[in-house]
Amino acid sequence: MPNIRLLLLDDHALFRAGLSRLLASEPGFDVAAQCSTTAAALEALASEGVDIVLLDYDLGEENAFEFIRRARAAGYAGRIFIVTAGMGDADTVRALGQGVCGIFLKTSPPAQLSEALRRVMNGETWIDHNCVRALVDAVEGAAERERPRELTSRESDVLKGVFEGLSNKEIAARLSISEGSVKSALQQLFLKTGVRTRSQLVRVAMEEYAGKWGLGG
């Protein structure tokens, strides 16, 4: 399997250098480019084959959403993975709605980053637990209060696990059920939300609940 090619976009040179060294030491990753501005990153995307852009949310005078808009307009169809010191719930919802495949906090263990990147390359969405703790609680409460006819208790629990970025195995262990039961609940969630993939399930659910939470995008 070819290495995962990465582009780093962060306005802090020291952090970029450290992140590049960390990823270069991990098997299966190539750092194709390191950039400090949106303009430089767009130039690199035009000349380098990039699988994932590791994007800082706060780029000084710019922000992640400006890069996302311009990258998509320029034809970049790869994955965009936000690595940030922190972002609000409303911006978390907005980022997922714009197709971001993951949100990773800079305070998280470095070893966890390579796992997150491999997961998103396999089609999963990674959201740091601390980023969505409040949203997870809101989803659970909203499912119980406002969608009792649509979501069973198990489906609500499985949805909570999906929001937390857990794998089927991890969800099964948390709920003390089989992986087959998790898959069955996921299939029902897919049917009820009209989506076909796990990533779409996360995004549609976030968008649907956002207005009720007062987090407009």
C-alpha positions as a Markdown table, in Angstrom:
| # | Residue | x | y | z |
|---|---|---|---|---|
| 1 | Met | 0.0 | 0.0 | 0.0 |
| 2 | Pro | 1.4 | 3.4 | -0.9 |
| 3 | Asn | 2.3 | 5.9 | 1.8 |
| 4 | Ile | -0.3 | 8.5 | 2.9 |
| 5 | Arg | 0.9 | 11.8 | 1.5 |
| 6 | Leu | 0.4 | 14.8 | 3.8 |
| 7 | Leu | 0.4 | 18.6 | 3.5 |
| 8 | Leu | 0.9 | 20.6 | 6.7 |
| 9 | Leu | -0.7 | 24.0 | 6.9 |
| 10 | Asp | 0.1 | 25.9 | 10.2 |
| 11 | Asp | 1.3 | 29.4 | 10.7 |
| 12 | His | 3.7 | 28.3 | 13.6 |
| 13 | Ala | 7.0 | 27.2 | 12.2 |
| 14 | Leu | 8.1 | 25.4 | 15.3 |
| 15 | Phe | 4.9 | 23.3 | 15.5 |
| 16 | Arg | 5.1 | 22.5 | 11.8 |
| 17 | Ala | 8.7 | 21.3 | 12.2 |
| 18 | Gly | 7.8 | 19.1 | 15.2 |
| 19 | Leu | 4.7 | 17.7 | 13.5 |
| 20 | Ser | 6.7 | 16.9 | 10.3 |
| 21 | Arg | 9.4 | 15.1 | 12.3 |
| 22 | Leu | 6.7 | 13.1 | 14.2 |
| 23 | Leu | 5.0 | 12.0 | 11.1 |
| 24 | Ala | 8.2 | 11.3 | 9.2 |
| 25 | Ser | 9.1 | 8.8 | 12.0 |
| 26 | Glu | 5.9 | 6.9 | 11.5 |
| 27 | Pro | 5.7 | 4.2 | 8.9 |
| 28 | Gly | 3.3 | 4.8 | 6.1 |
| 29 | Phe | 3.4 | 8.6 | 5.9 |
| 30 | Asp | 5.1 | 11.1 | 3.6 |
| 31 | Val | 5.1 | 14.8 | 4.3 |
| 32 | Ala | 4.7 | 16.2 | 0.8 |
| 33 | Ala | 4.8 | 19.9 | 1.9 |
| 34 | Gln | 4.8 | 22.3 | 4.8 |
| 35 | Cys | 3.1 | 25.7 | 4.5 |
| 36 | Ser | 2.4 | 28.7 | 6.6 |
| 37 | Thr | -0.3 | 30.4 | 4.4 |
| 38 | Thr | -3.3 | 29.4 | 2.4 |
| 39 | Ala | -1.7 | 30.7 | -0.8 |
| 40 | Ala | 1.4 | 28.6 | -0.3 |
| 41 | Ala | -0.7 | 25.5 | 0.4 |
| 42 | Leu | -2.8 | 26.0 | -2.7 |
| 43 | Glu | 0.4 | 26.2 | -4.8 |
| 44 | Ala | 1.6 | 23.0 | -3.2 |
| 45 | Leu | -1.7 | 21.2 | -3.8 |
| 46 | Ala | -1.4 | 22.1 | -7.5 |
| 47 | Ser | 2.0 | 20.4 | -7.8 |
| 48 | Glu | 2.0 | 17.6 | -5.2 |
| 49 | Gly | -0.3 | 14.6 | -4.9 |
| 50 | Val | -1.8 | 15.0 | -1.4 |
| 51 | Asp | -4.1 | 12.6 | 0.4 |
| 52 | Ile | -4.7 | 14.6 | 3.6 |
| 53 | Val | -4.2 | 18.3 | 4.4 |
| 54 | Leu | -3.5 | 18.8 | 8.2 |
| 55 | Leu | -5.0 | 22.2 | 8.7 |
| 56 | Asp | -4.6 | 24.5 | 11.6 |
| 57 | Tyr | -7.9 | 26.2 | 12.5 |
| 58 | Asp | -6.4 | 29.6 | 13.3 |
| 59 | Leu | -3.9 | 30.8 | 10.7 |
| 60 | Gly | -3.4 | 34.3 | 12.1 |
| 61 | Glu | -5.0 | 36.6 | 9.6 |
| 62 | Glu | -6.7 | 33.7 | 7.9 |
| 63 | Asn | -8.7 | 30.7 | 9.2 |
| 64 | Ala | -9.5 | 27.2 | 8.2 |
| 65 | Phe | -12.7 | 28.0 | 6.4 |
| 66 | Glu | -11.0 | 30.3 | 4.0 |
| 67 | Phe | -8.6 | 27.6 | 3.0 |
| 68 | Ile | -11.4 | 25.0 | 2.7 |
| 69 | Arg | -13.4 | 27.3 | 0.4 |
| 70 | Arg | -10.4 | 28.1 | -1.9 |
| 71 | Ala | -9.1 | 24.5 | -2.0 |
| 72 | Arg | -12.4 | 23.1 | -3.0 |
| 73 | Ala | -12.9 | 25.8 | -5.6 |
| 74 | Ala | -9.4 | 24.9 | -7.0 |
| 75 | Gly | -10.5 | 21.3 | -7.4 |
| 76 | Tyr | -8.8 | 19.6 | -4.4 |
| 77 | Ala | -11.0 | 16.6 | -3.6 |
| 78 | Gly | -8.8 | 15.0 | -0.9 |
| 79 | Arg | -9.3 | 14.9 | 2.8 |
| 80 | Ile | -9.0 | 17.9 | 5.1 |
| 81 | Phe | -8.1 | 17.2 | 8.8 |
| 82 | Ile | -8.1 | 20.0 | 11.3 |
| 83 | Val | -5.4 | 20.1 | 13.9 |
| 84 | Thr | -6.2 | 22.8 | 16.4 |
| 85 | Ala | -5.6 | 24.2 | 19.9 |
| 86 | Gly | -9.3 | 24.5 | 20.2 |
| 87 | Met | -12.5 | 25.6 | 18.4 |
| 88 | Gly | -16.1 | 26.3 | 19.4 |
| 89 | Asp | -19.1 | 24.0 | 19.0 |
| 90 | Ala | -20.6 | 26.1 | 16.2 |
| 91 | Asp | -17.3 | 26.0 | 14.2 |
| 92 | Thr | -17.1 | 22.2 | 14.8 |
| 93 | Val | -20.5 | 21.8 | 13.3 |
| 94 | Arg | -19.6 | 24.2 | 10.4 |
| 95 | Ala | -16.4 | 22.3 | 9.7 |
| 96 | Leu | -18.1 | 18.9 | 9.5 |
| 97 | Gly | -20.8 | 20.4 | 7.3 |
| 98 | Gln | -18.1 | 21.6 | 4.9 |
| 99 | Gly | -16.7 | 18.1 | 4.6 |
| 100 | Val | -13.8 | 18.1 | 7.1 |
| 101 | Cys | -12.9 | 14.5 | 7.9 |
| 102 | Gly | -11.5 | 15.0 | 11.4 |
| 103 | Ile | -10.8 | 17.4 | 14.2 |
| 104 | Phe | -7.7 | 16.7 | 16.4 |
| 105 | Leu | -6.6 | 18.8 | 19.4 |
| 106 | Lys | -3.0 | 19.7 | 19.7 |
| 107 | Thr | -3.1 | 18.8 | 23.4 |
| 108 | Ser | -3.9 | 15.1 | 22.5 |
| 109 | Pro | -1.2 | 12.4 | 22.7 |
| 110 | Pro | 1.0 | 12.6 | 19.6 |
| 111 | Ala | 0.8 | 8.8 | 19.1 |
| 112 | Gln | -2.9 | 9.2 | 18.6 |
| 113 | Leu | -2.5 | 11.3 | 15.5 |
| 114 | Ser | -1.2 | 8.5 | 13.3 |
| 115 | Glu | -4.1 | 6.3 | 14.3 |
| 116 | Ala | -6.6 | 9.2 | 13.5 |
| 117 | Leu | -5.0 | 9.7 | 10.1 |
| 118 | Arg | -5.2 | 6.1 | 9.2 |
| 119 | Arg | -8.8 | 5.9 | 10.3 |
| 120 | Val | -9.9 | 8.8 | 8.1 |
| 121 | Met | -8.1 | 7.3 | 5.2 |
| 122 | Asn | -10.3 | 4.3 | 5.7 |
| 123 | Gly | -13.4 | 6.5 | 5.5 |
| 124 | Glu | -14.1 | 7.2 | 9.1 |
| 125 | Thr | -14.6 | 10.7 | 10.7 |
| 126 | Trp | -12.3 | 11.5 | 13.7 |
| 127 | Ile | -13.6 | 14.1 | 16.2 |
| 128 | Asp | -11.6 | 14.6 | 19.4 |
| 129 | His | -13.7 | 13.6 | 22.4 |
| 130 | Asn | -13.1 | 17.0 | 24.2 |
| 131 | Cys | -14.4 | 18.9 | 21.1 |
| 132 | Val | -17.7 | 17.2 | 21.1 |
| 133 | Arg | -18.5 | 16.3 | 24.7 |
| 134 | Ala | -21.2 | 19.0 | 24.9 |
| 135 | Leu | -22.6 | 18.1 | 21.5 |
| 136 | Val | -22.7 | 14.4 | 22.4 |
| 137 | Asp | -24.7 | 15.2 | 25.5 |
| 138 | Ala | -27.1 | 17.3 | 23.5 |
| 139 | Val | -27.5 | 14.6 | 20.9 |
| 140 | Glu | -28.4 | 12.1 | 23.5 |
| 141 | Gly | -30.9 | 14.4 | 25.2 |
| 142 | Ala | -32.4 | 15.4 | 21.9 |
| 143 | Ala | -32.8 | 11.8 | 20.8 |
| 144 | Glu | -34.7 | 11.0 | 24.0 |
| 145 | Arg | -36.8 | 14.1 | 24.1 |
| 146 | Glu | -37.6 | 14.9 | 20.4 |
| 147 | Arg | -37.1 | 11.8 | 18.4 |
| 148 | Pro | -38.6 | 8.9 | 20.5 |
| 149 | Arg | -40.4 | 7.4 | 17.6 |
| 150 | Glu | -37.3 | 7.5 | 15.4 |
| 151 | Leu | -34.4 | 6.4 | 17.5 |
| 152 | Thr | -34.4 | 3.4 | 19.9 |
| 153 | Ser | -32.3 | 3.6 | 23.1 |
| 154 | Arg | -29.6 | 1.4 | 21.5 |
| 155 | Glu | -29.5 | 3.5 | 18.3 |
| 156 | Ser | -29.1 | 6.6 | 20.4 |
| 157 | Asp | -26.2 | 4.9 | 22.3 |
| 158 | Val | -24.6 | 3.8 | 19.1 |
| 159 | Leu | -25.0 | 7.3 | 17.6 |
| 160 | Lys | -23.3 | 8.7 | 20.6 |
| 161 | Gly | -20.3 | 6.4 | 20.0 |
| 162 | Val | -20.1 | 7.4 | 16.4 |
| 163 | Phe | -20.0 | 11.1 | 17.4 |
| 164 | Glu | -17.2 | 10.3 | 19.7 |
| 165 | Gly | -15.2 | 8.7 | 16.9 |
| 166 | Leu | -15.3 | 5.2 | 18.4 |
| 167 | Ser | -14.9 | 2.1 | 16.2 |
| 168 | Asn | -17.7 | -0.6 | 16.1 |
| 169 | Lys | -15.5 | -2.7 | 18.4 |
| 170 | Glu | -15.1 | 0.1 | 20.9 |
| 171 | Ile | -18.9 | 0.9 | 20.8 |
| 172 | Ala | -19.7 | -2.8 | 21.3 |
| 173 | Ala | -17.4 | -3.0 | 24.3 |
| 174 | Arg | -18.9 | 0.2 | 25.9 |
| 175 | Leu | -22.4 | -1.1 | 25.5 |
| 176 | Ser | -21.6 | -4.8 | 26.3 |
| 177 | Ile | -23.2 | -5.9 | 23.0 |
| 178 | Ser | -21.8 | -7.7 | 20.0 |
| 179 | Glu | -20.2 | -6.0 | 17.0 |
| 180 | Gly | -23.1 | -7.5 | 14.9 |
| 181 | Ser | -25.6 | -5.6 | 17.1 |
| 182 | Val | -23.7 | -2.4 | 16.6 |
| 183 | Lys | -23.7 | -2.9 | 12.8 |
| 184 | Ser | -27.5 | -3.6 | 12.9 |
| 185 | Ala | -28.1 | -0.4 | 14.8 |
| 186 | Leu | -25.9 | 1.5 | 12.4 |
| 187 | Gln | -27.9 | 0.2 | 9.4 |
| 188 | Gln | -31.1 | 1.4 | 11.1 |
| 189 | Leu | -29.5 | 4.8 | 11.6 |
| 190 | Phe | -28.5 | 4.9 | 8.0 |
| 191 | Leu | -32.0 | 4.2 | 6.9 |
| 192 | Lys | -33.5 | 6.8 | 9.2 |
| 193 | Thr | -31.2 | 9.5 | 8.2 |
| 194 | Gly | -31.0 | 8.6 | 4.5 |
| 195 | Val | -27.2 | 8.4 | 4.4 |
| 196 | Arg | -24.9 | 5.6 | 3.2 |
| 197 | Thr | -21.6 | 6.1 | 5.0 |
| 198 | Arg | -20.4 | 6.6 | 8.6 |
| 199 | Ser | -19.0 | 10.0 | 7.8 |
| 200 | Gln | -22.2 | 11.2 | 6.2 |
| 201 | Leu | -24.1 | 10.0 | 9.3 |
| 202 | Val | -22.0 | 12.2 | 11.6 |
| 203 | Arg | -22.4 | 15.2 | 9.3 |
| 204 | Val | -26.1 | 14.9 | 8.7 |
| 205 | Ala | -26.8 | 14.3 | 12.4 |
| 206 | Met | -24.7 | 17.4 | 13.4 |
| 207 | Glu | -26.5 | 19.5 | 10.8 |
| 208 | Glu | -29.9 | 18.3 | 11.9 |
| 209 | Tyr | -29.4 | 19.0 | 15.6 |
| 210 | Ala | -27.4 | 22.2 | 15.2 |
| 211 | Gly | -30.4 | 24.5 | 14.9 |
| 212 | Lys | -32.1 | 22.9 | 17.9 |
| 213 | Trp | -28.9 | 23.5 | 19.9 |
| 214 | Gly | -28.7 | 27.1 | 18.8 |
| 215 | Leu | -25.3 | 26.5 | 17.2 |
| 216 | Gly | -26.2 | 27.7 | 13.7 |
| 217 | Gly | -23.5 | 27.3 | 11.0 |
